[in-house]
Amino acid sequence: MGLDIATVDPRRPEAAASATVATSARAVAIDPGGVDVPNRVDVPDTVDTFASHPPPEVLDAIATAARASVRLAESGREMHFRVNPRGGGVTVEVRDLQGNLCSTVPPSAALDVAAGGSLD
């Protein structure tokens, strides 16, 4: 598989949405006797690598996060999220708008804020 870079024009951001990927149309299957048997798989020669628009549920999630961010900023706060590289857990930090750490809260509190709740 390879990216057809000629389809991407850096002066046109929308060109990235139409970049194509070349794919192989050949696959190999193993028959019960252990002999490799080539099979032709019908796949398109090109595949869109980027959707032209995010799905509606992604747009809804972005809007929800934006509303929560505005509410927090109006109260002089913001949230920062860090993933623990060892265990994968998430630390949610509440900071003032100058970046000073005010507190840490459990991830469930971040979900409450996203749902319209407050940190108070």
Number of C-alpha atoms within 10 A of each C-alpha: 8 10 15 12 11 8 14 17 12 9 7 9 10 13 13 18 16 16 19 20 17 14 14 14 12 11 11 11 12 11 10 7 6 8 9 11 11 12 12 12 11 10 11 11 11 16 14 13 13 14 10 11 9 10 9 9 9 11 12 12 12 12 12 15 16 13 16 23 17 13 18 20 14 11 13 12 20 22 21 13 13 11 11 10 8 6 7 9 11 13 15 19 20 21 18 17 15 9 12 12 15 13 11 15 14 11 14 10 15 20 13 13 18 18 13 11 13 14 12 3
